[in-house]
Amino acid sequence: MFRSALLILSGNAAASLLLLARNLVVARLIPVADYGIAATFAIAMAVVEMMSAMGLQQQIVQAKNGEDPRFQAALQGFQLLRGVISGVILFALAGVLADFLNVPEAAWAYQVMALVPVLNALTHFDIHRLNRTMVFWPVILTGAVPALLSLFAIWPLAMLYGDYKVMLYAIVIQAVMTAVTSHVVARRPYRLVFDRAIMAQSLRFGWPLLVNGILMFAVFNGDKLIVGRVLGMETLAVFAMGFTLTLTPTLVMAKSAQNFFLPQLSSVDRGNPEGTARFQHLAIVTMQAILIMGLAMIVIIALVGEPVVYALLGDKYAALLPILLWLAIMQVLRVAKAGPALVALATGHTANAMIANTIRMLSLPVCWYVAINTGDLLIIVWVSIVSEILGYIVSMVLMKQRTKVSLSALTWPFLWSAFLLGGAAMLSYDLPIGSVMRFGSVANSLIYVVLGTLILWSCRDLRRYVKQRKIY
């Protein structure tokens, strides 16, 4: 069990850290305003993912006929069809997106980005099918190798261009190598089948995920769009870098948890009392594990966030420090929603995340109002945190109603986690209690050790799961 979990986490972390390193290197090599434009490429890609997020990778793991070669070929055919359509749409919208962000000179770059969804759609689905049998090396290599090559490409690209084009071509190189690597590590031949029945099945499975993709675009990029349009590219660069530093670890956690727990949850037969009890146990383990991983990131950023920002980015991004910890809290709340959503997904309920993220999307008009009237990034983040808390509550309620999983085992972990998040938030202020919780102070470290110990001790299901050293 530990070997599989460590393999998934380290593999996903390696790919994400390489991409993080790429972004940091680009940020050091090009002007801040150019990095703001480069950050909008991620928004452009999010537009593509929003339009094509049908959850086909999850479907091949969750579906009973996921091992069927024809079913896999049909999913690959559907994936390619959607990728081409998405590329055409992004190409057509390139000018509109550039004008909205007040960077009309970058319209051609968004047109080049239209190649990326087509390239991504050529990925071999065997890397996801093998997850069904807990074989993870193919999907890990498909993430890590292209990320490494994309990082190596930065220096020659910087010598050639020295502006936002560095990031543009690095992203294209990554997309090309992702498709190539997935075919190299696949065990089955690559086939394409266009089966209307399977497409219809995928649409029934994936329409809530498609709607959730639209909502996730609003969740992950709505704030950035507002900041970029209202406050400009330099402010967007700072805001986007804060997202990069805090979102990257949380996405690693969410992806690793899905790779590791979804096959186990999906394989449980809940048609008997023993299976129901096992699913209850695994569901609690999944949510506790994701919560603890998120809280670990809070502790790390609270203790070493400031010196790390200066070491990696220098003084150019000093404006990030007042909002860094708050961004981390927001991302932890966001990734925590992946727990109940994953449990619901394992039972075929794909609308959980969609409904929960609707609440986050509804906060965007408030963020827009704040940006126009105050220009204060911190208040925008506070609004987002409140909406993430409400979304998490909704996600837990929906999961409980649809899967009948009891949440009593999460009471004490939630309570101690609330204390930890509250204490971390005080780092940003000169409050009497917060004053003893400064970056790197001994008192700060001791408080986190005590609260971390209490959280771990209260996660009894997770501790029992770890002691069993067994994957279901």
C-alpha positions in Angstrom: 0.0 0.0 0.0 2.7 2.5 1.0 4.7 1.8 -2.2 1.6 2.5 -4.4 0.7 5.6 -2.4 4.2 6.9 -2.4 4.6 6.2 -6.1 1.4 8.1 -7.0 2.2 11.1 -4.8 5.9 11.3 -5.8 5.0 10.9 -9.5 2.3 13.6 -9.5 4.5 15.8 -7.3 7.4 15.4 -9.7 5.4 16.5 -12.7 3.8 19.4 -10.8 7.1 20.5 -9.3 8.8 20.5 -12.7 6.0 22.7 -14.1 6.2 24.9 -11.0 10.0 25.2 -11.6 9.2 26.1 -15.2 6.8 28.9 -14.2 9.3 30.2 -11.6 12.2 30.3 -14.1 10.0 32.1 -16.6 9.0 34.6 -14.0 12.6 35.3 -13.2 13.7 35.6 -16.8 10.9 37.9 -18.2 9.4 41.2 -17.1 6.5 41.1 -14.6 4.0 42.4 -17.1 5.0 39.8 -19.7 4.5 37.1 -17.0 1.0 38.4 -16.6 0.4 37.8 -20.3 2.0 34.4 -20.0 -0.4 33.6 -17.1 -3.3 34.2 -19.4 -2.2 31.2 -21.4 -3.3 29.1 -18.5 -6.7 30.8 -18.6 -6.9 30.1 -22.4 -6.2 26.4 -21.7 -8.8 26.4 -18.9 -11.3 27.7 -21.5 -10.5 24.6 -23.5 -10.7 22.2 -20.6 -14.0 23.8 -19.5 -15.5 23.1 -22.9 -14.3 19.5 -23.0 -14.3 18.2 -19.5 -16.4 15.0 -19.8 -14.4 12.9 -17.3 -13.5 10.2 -19.8 -10.3 9.4 -17.9 -12.4 8.8 -14.8 -15.0 6.9 -16.7 -12.5 4.2 -18.0 -11.5 3.6 -14.3 -15.0 3.7 -12.9 -16.9 1.8 -15.6 -17.5 -1.9 -15.3 -16.5 -2.4 -18.9 -13.4 -0.3 -18.7 -11.1 -3.2 -19.7 -12.9 -3.7 -23.0 -10.6 -2.7 -25.9 -13.5 -1.4 -28.0 -14.8 0.7 -25.2 -11.3 2.2 -24.7 -11.0 2.9 -28.5 -14.4 4.6 -28.5 -13.4 6.8 -25.6 -10.2 7.7 -27.5 -12.3 8.5 -30.6 -14.7 10.7 -28.6 -11.7 12.4 -26.9 -10.1 13.2 -30.3 -13.4 14.6 -31.7 -13.9 16.9 -28.7 -10.2 18.0 -28.8 -10.5 19.1 -32.5 -13.8 20.9 -31.7 -12.2 22.6 -28.7 -9.2 23.7 -30.7 -11.4 25.2 -33.4 -13.4 27.1 -30.8 -10.3 28.5 -29.1 -8.9 29.6 -32.4 -12.1 31.5 -33.1 -12.3 33.1 -29.7 -8.6 34.1 -29.6 -9.3 37.7 -30.5 -12.2 38.0 -28.1 -10.1 36.7 -25.2 -7.2 39.0 -26.0 -9.5 42.0 -26.2 -11.2 41.2 -23.0 -7.9 41.0 -21.2 -6.7 44.2 -22.8 -3.8 42.5 -24.6 -4.8 42.5 -28.3 -1.2 42.1 -29.3 -1.3 38.5 -27.9 -4.3 37.3 -30.0 -2.0 35.4 -32.3 -0.6 33.5 -29.3 -4.0 32.3 -28.3 -4.5 31.0 -31.8 -1.3 29.0 -31.5 -2.6 27.7 -28.2 -5.5 26.2 -30.2 -3.1 23.4 -31.1 -2.8 22.2 -27.5 -6.3 20.7 -27.0 -5.8 18.7 -30.3 -2.5 17.4 -29.1 -3.9 16.6 -25.7 -6.7 14.7 -27.3 -4.2 12.3 -28.9 -3.2 11.0 -25.5 -3.4 7.2 -25.3 -6.0 6.1 -22.7 -4.1 3.0 -21.8 -2.3 5.0 -19.1 -5.7 5.5 -17.4 -7.0 2.0 -18.0 -3.9 0.6 -16.2 -4.9 2.5 -13.0 -7.8 0.0 -12.6 -5.2 -2.6 -11.6 -3.2 -0.1 -9.6 -0.5 0.2 -12.3 0.6 3.9 -12.2 4.0 4.2 -13.8 2.6 4.9 -17.3 0.4 7.8 -16.2 3.2 9.2 -14.0 5.8 9.1 -16.8 3.3 10.7 -19.1 3.1 13.6 -16.7 6.7 13.9 -15.6 8.7 13.4 -18.8 6.9 16.2 -20.8 7.1 18.5 -17.9 10.9 18.0 -17.6 11.4 18.6 -21.4 9.3 21.7 -21.1 11.5 23.0 -18.3 14.7 22.3 -20.3 13.2 24.2 -23.2 12.9 27.4 -21.2 16.6 28.6 -21.5 17.0 28.4 -25.3 13.5 29.9 -25.7 14.5 32.8 -23.3 17.6 33.4 -25.4 15.5 33.6 -28.5 12.6 35.7 -27.3 12.8 36.9 -23.7 9.1 37.7 -23.4 5.8 35.9 -23.0 6.5 33.7 -26.1 8.8 31.7 -23.9 5.8 30.3 -22.0 3.7 29.9 -25.1 6.2 27.6 -26.9 7.0 25.7 -23.7 3.4 24.8 -23.3 3.2 23.6 -26.9 6.3 21.4 -26.4 4.8 19.9 -23.3 1.6 19.0 -25.2 3.5 17.3 -28.0 5.6 15.3 -25.6 2.6 14.3 -23.5 0.9 12.7 -26.5 4.2 11.0 -27.6 5.0 9.6 -24.1 1.5 8.2 -23.6 1.9 6.1 -26.7 5.4 5.0 -25.8 4.3 3.6 -22.4 1.0 2.1 -23.5 0.5 -1.6 -23.6 -2.3 -1.8 -26.2 -2.2 -0.5 -29.8 -3.9 2.8 -30.3 -7.3 2.5 -31.9 -10.0 5.0 -32.7 -13.7 4.0 -32.8 -16.6 6.5 -33.2 -19.4 4.6 -31.5 -22.6 6.7 -31.0 -23.9 4.4 -28.2 -20.7 4.7 -26.2 -20.6 8.5 -26.8 -24.1 8.7 -25.5 -23.1 6.7 -22.4 -20.1 9.1 -21.9 -22.4 12.1 -22.3 -24.8 10.6 -19.6 -21.8 10.0 -17.3 -20.0 13.2 -18.1 -22.6 16.0 -18.6 -22.4 16.9 -14.9 -18.6 16.9 -15.2 -18.9 19.1 -18.3 -21.1 21.6 -16.4 -18.6 21.3 -13.5 -15.8 22.1 -15.9 -17.5 25.3 -16.7 -17.9 26.0 -13.0 -14.3 25.0 -12.3 -13.2 27.5 -15.0 -15.0 30.2 -13.0 -13.6 28.8 -9.7 -10.0 28.6 -10.8 -9.8 31.5 -13.3 -12.8 33.8 -12.6 -10.7 35.8 -10.1 -7.8 36.0 -12.5 -9.9 37.3 -15.3 -11.3 40.0 -13.1 -7.9 41.0 -11.8 -6.4 41.0 -15.3 -9.1 43.0 -16.8 -9.6 45.5 -14.0 -6.2 45.8 -12.3 -3.8 45.1 -15.2 -1.1 42.5 -16.2 1.4 43.3 -13.5 -1.2 42.8 -10.7 -2.4 39.7 -12.5 1.2 38.4 -12.6 1.5 38.7 -8.8 -2.0 37.1 -8.2 -1.3 34.3 -10.7 2.1 33.6 -9.1 0.3 33.3 -5.7 -2.1 30.8 -7.3 0.8 28.9 -8.8 2.6 28.5 -5.5 -0.5 27.5 -3.5 -2.6 25.7 -6.2 0.2 23.4 -7.5 0.5 21.4 -4.2 -3.3 21.1 -3.8 -3.7 19.8 -7.3 -1.1 17.2 -6.7 -3.0 16.1 -3.6 -6.3 16.0 -5.4 -4.9 14.1 -8.4 -3.0 11.7 -6.2 -6.0 11.0 -4.0 -8.2 10.3 -7.1 -5.6 8.0 -8.6 -5.2 6.1 -5.4 -8.7 6.0 -3.8 -11.1 6.0 -6.8 -10.2 2.5 -8.0 -10.6 1.2 -4.4 -13.9 3.0 -3.8 -15.3 1.9 -7.2 -14.4 -1.7 -6.7 -16.4 -2.1 -3.4 -19.6 -4.1 -3.7 -22.1 -2.2 -1.5 -24.8 -4.8 -2.0 -24.0 -6.5 1.3 -23.4 -5.3 4.9 -19.7 -6.1 4.7 -19.3 -4.1 1.5 -21.3 -1.2 2.9 -19.0 -1.1 6.0 -15.9 -1.2 3.9 -17.2 1.6 1.7 -18.0 3.7 4.8 -14.5 3.1 6.1 -12.8 4.0 2.7 -14.9 7.1 2.2 -13.9 8.5 5.6 -10.2 7.5 4.9 -10.3 9.4 1.6 -11.7 12.6 3.1 -9.4 12.5 6.1 -6.3 11.9 3.9 -7.2 14.8 1.6 -7.8 17.1 4.5 -4.5 16.3 6.2 -2.5 16.8 3.0 -4.1 20.2 2.6 -3.4 21.2 6.1 0.3 20.2 5.7 0.6 22.7 3.0 -0.8 25.4 5.2 1.8 24.7 7.9 4.7 24.7 5.3 3.6 28.1 3.8 3.0 29.6 7.2 6.5 28.6 8.4 8.6 29.2 5.3 6.5 31.0 2.8 8.1 34.4 3.0 11.7 33.4 2.7 10.8 31.0 -0.1 9.1 33.7 -2.1 12.2 36.0 -1.8 14.6 33.1 -2.6 12.7 32.0 -5.7 11.4 35.3 -7.1 13.3 38.1 -5.5 11.8 41.5 -4.8 9.8 41.6 -8.0 7.0 39.7 -6.3 7.1 41.2 -2.8 3.5 42.3 -3.2 2.5 38.6 -3.0 3.4 38.2 0.7 0.3 39.8 2.3 -2.0 37.5 0.4 0.1 34.3 0.2 -1.2 32.6 3.3 -4.8 33.5 2.6 -4.5 32.1 -0.9 -3.2 28.9 0.7 -6.2 28.7 3.0 -8.5 29.2 0.0 -6.8 26.4 -1.9 -6.9 24.0 1.0 -10.7 24.5 1.3 -11.0 24.1 -2.4 -9.1 20.8 -2.5 -11.0 19.5 0.6 -14.1 19.5 -1.6 -12.4 16.8 -3.7 -12.9 14.4 -0.9 -16.7 14.2 -0.9 -16.8 14.7 -4.6 -14.5 11.6 -5.1 -16.7 9.5 -2.8 -19.8 10.5 -4.7 -18.1 9.9 -8.1 -17.2 6.3 -7.1 -20.9 5.6 -6.8 -21.7 7.2 -10.1 -23.0 10.5 -8.7 -21.1 13.0 -10.9 -23.1 16.1 -10.1 -21.8 16.6 -6.6 -18.8 18.8 -7.5 -20.9 20.7 -10.1 -23.5 21.8 -7.4 -20.8 22.7 -4.8 -18.8 24.8 -7.3 -21.9 26.7 -8.3 -21.7 28.5 -4.9 -18.1 29.5 -5.6 -19.1 30.9 -9.0 -21.8 33.0 -7.5 -19.2 34.9 -5.5 -17.5 36.3 -8.7 -19.9 39.3 -9.1 -18.9 40.3 -5.6 -15.2 39.9 -6.4 -15.7 42.1 -9.5 -17.4 44.7 -7.4 -14.5 44.6 -4.9 -11.9 44.9 -7.7 -13.6 47.9 -9.3 -14.3 49.8 -6.1 -11.3 48.9 -3.9 -8.6 47.2 -6.0 -7.7 45.2 -2.9 -6.6 41.6 -3.7 -6.9 40.5 -0.1 -10.6 41.3 0.1 -11.1 39.4 -3.2 -9.4 36.4 -1.6 -11.6 36.7 1.6 -14.7 36.7 -0.5 -13.4 33.5 -2.2 -12.7 31.8 1.1 -16.2 32.4 2.4 -17.6 30.9 -0.8 -15.3 27.9 -0.6 -16.4 27.2 3.0 -20.1 27.2 1.9 -19.3 25.1 -1.1 -17.5 22.5 1.0 -20.5 22.3 3.4 -22.8 21.7 0.4 -20.5 19.1 -1.0 -20.5 17.2 2.3 -24.3 17.3 2.6 -24.8 16.1 -0.9 -22.4 13.3 -0.5 -24.0 12.1 2.7 -27.5 12.2 1.1 -26.5 10.3 -2.0 -24.1 7.7 -0.6 -25.4 7.3 3.0 -21.9 7.7 4.4 -22.0 8.7 8.1 -19.9 11.8 8.8 -19.6 11.4 12.6 -15.9 10.2 12.3 -15.0 13.6 10.8 -16.3 15.8 13.7 -13.1 16.0 15.7 -10.8 16.3 12.6 -12.9 19.2 11.4 -12.8 20.9 14.8 -9.0 20.7 15.2 -8.6 21.7 11.5 -10.7 24.8 12.1 -8.4 25.8 15.0 -5.3 25.3 12.8 -6.7 27.4 9.9 -7.8 30.1 12.3 -4.4 30.2 13.9 -2.7 30.4 10.5 -4.9 33.2 9.5 -3.7 35.3 12.5 -0.3 35.3 10.9 -1.3 38.2 8.8 -2.2 40.5 11.6 -0.7 42.1 14.7 -3.3 40.5 17.0 -2.2 39.6 20.6 -2.5 35.9 19.8 -1.2 36.2 16.3 1.9 38.1 17.5 3.3 34.9 18.9 2.7 33.1 15.6 5.3 34.7 13.4 7.0 33.1 10.4 9.4 30.5 11.7 9.0 31.3 15.4 9.4 28.5 17.9 6.0 29.2 19.4 4.5 29.0 16.0 6.1 25.7 15.3 5.0 24.2 18.6 1.4 25.3 18.1 1.3 23.6 14.7 2.9 20.4 16.1 0.3 20.2 18.8 -2.6 20.9 16.5 -1.2 18.5 13.8 -0.9 15.8 16.4 -4.5 16.3 17.6 -5.7 16.2 14.0 -3.8 13.0 13.2 -5.0 11.3 16.4 -8.6 12.2 15.7 -8.4 10.6 12.2 -9.0 7.0 13.5 -10.1 5.5 10.3 -7.1 6.8 8.5 -4.7 5.5 11.2 -6.5 2.1 11.0 -6.2 2.0 7.2 -2.4 2.8 7.4 -1.8 0.1 10.0 -3.6 -2.5 7.8 -1.1 -1.8 5.0 -3.7 -3.1 2.6 -5.2 -1.8 -0.6 -8.9 -2.9 -1.1 
